[in-house]
Amino acid sequence: DTVGSLRARLDLALLRQQTAEDELHTARSGQAEAEAQLVQLRDEAKQTADGYTAAEAAAEEARARASELELLLGEGGAPEATELAALRASLREAQAEVARLS
């Protein structure tokens, strides 16, 4: 019966080893998936940051042009008034985009 007992313990040890190998494989698969998600999240964060930077630059350009036009309006320029209104709308859109990306 010692052989039977040894065989049972060997079978149990082999089962535990197989279970451990299965768990290791599952953990490695989970790690690979998590790493892929991390890469994706980093890419999305970079795109968001790039979009935020572009929106900020657009807002700054619109602000500068609006300031120029306000100076011209002080001198009585009517065509500039239309451009100023369009730039203000553009500025609001850029600010909204910056707020959305923040």
GIDAJO-V644503 format. One record per backbone hydrogen bond with DSSP energy under -0.5 kcal/mol. NH is the residue of the N-H (numbers start at 1). CO is the residue of the C=O. E is the energy in kcal/mol with one decimal. If there is no record, write none. Layout:
nh = (NH | NH)
co = (CO | CO)
e = (E | E)
//
This chain:
nh = (5 | 6 | 7 | 8 | 9 | 10 | 11 | 12 | 13 | 14 | 15 | 16 | 17 | 18 | 19 | 20 | 21 | 22 | 23 | 24 | 25 | 26 | 27 | 28 | 29 | 30 | 31 | 32 | 33 | 34 | 35 | 36 | 37 | 38 | 39 | 40 | 41 | 42 | 43 | 44 | 45 | 46 | 47 | 48 | 49 | 50 | 51 | 52 | 53 | 54 | 55 | 56 | 57 | 58 | 59 | 60 | 61 | 62 | 63 | 64 | 65 | 66 | 67 | 68 | 69 | 70 | 71 | 72 | 73 | 74 | 75 | 75 | 76 | 77 | 78 | 81 | 81 | 82 | 83 | 84 | 85 | 86 | 87 | 88 | 89 | 90 | 91 | 92 | 93 | 94 | 95 | 96 | 97 | 98 | 99 | 100 | 101 | 102)
co = (1 | 2 | 3 | 4 | 5 | 6 | 7 | 8 | 9 | 10 | 11 | 12 | 13 | 14 | 15 | 16 | 17 | 18 | 19 | 20 | 21 | 22 | 23 | 24 | 25 | 26 | 27 | 28 | 29 | 30 | 31 | 32 | 33 | 34 | 35 | 36 | 37 | 38 | 39 | 40 | 41 | 42 | 43 | 44 | 45 | 46 | 47 | 48 | 49 | 50 | 51 | 52 | 53 | 54 | 55 | 56 | 57 | 58 | 59 | 60 | 61 | 62 | 63 | 64 | 65 | 66 | 67 | 68 | 69 | 70 | 71 | 72 | 73 | 72 | 76 | 77 | 78 | 78 | 79 | 80 | 81 | 82 | 83 | 84 | 85 | 86 | 87 | 88 | 89 | 90 | 91 | 92 | 93 | 94 | 95 | 96 | 97 | 98)
e = (-2.2 | -2.7 | -2.7 | -2.3 | -2.4 | -2.6 | -2.8 | -2.3 | -2.5 | -2.6 | -2.3 | -2.5 | -2.3 | -2.5 | -2.5 | -2.6 | -2.5 | -2.5 | -2.5 | -2.3 | -2.4 | -2.4 | -2.5 | -2.6 | -2.3 | -2.5 | -2.4 | -2.5 | -2.3 | -2.5 | -2.6 | -2.1 | -2.3 | -2.2 | -2.2 | -2.2 | -2.8 | -2.5 | -2.4 | -2.6 | -2.5 | -2.4 | -2.5 | -2.4 | -2.7 | -2.9 | -2.6 | -2.7 | -2.6 | -2.5 | -2.6 | -2.6 | -2.4 | -2.4 | -2.4 | -2.4 | -2.5 | -2.4 | -2.4 | -2.5 | -2.6 | -2.5 | -2.3 | -2.2 | -2.6 | -2.3 | -1.8 | -2.0 | -2.9 | -1.7 | -0.6 | -1.1 | -2.2 | -1.1 | -0.7 | -0.6 | -0.9 | -1.0 | -1.6 | -2.8 | -2.2 | -2.1 | -2.7 | -2.7 | -2.0 | -2.3 | -2.9 | -2.5 | -2.2 | -2.5 | -2.8 | -2.4 | -2.2 | -2.5 | -2.6 | -2.4 | -2.2 | -1.3)
//
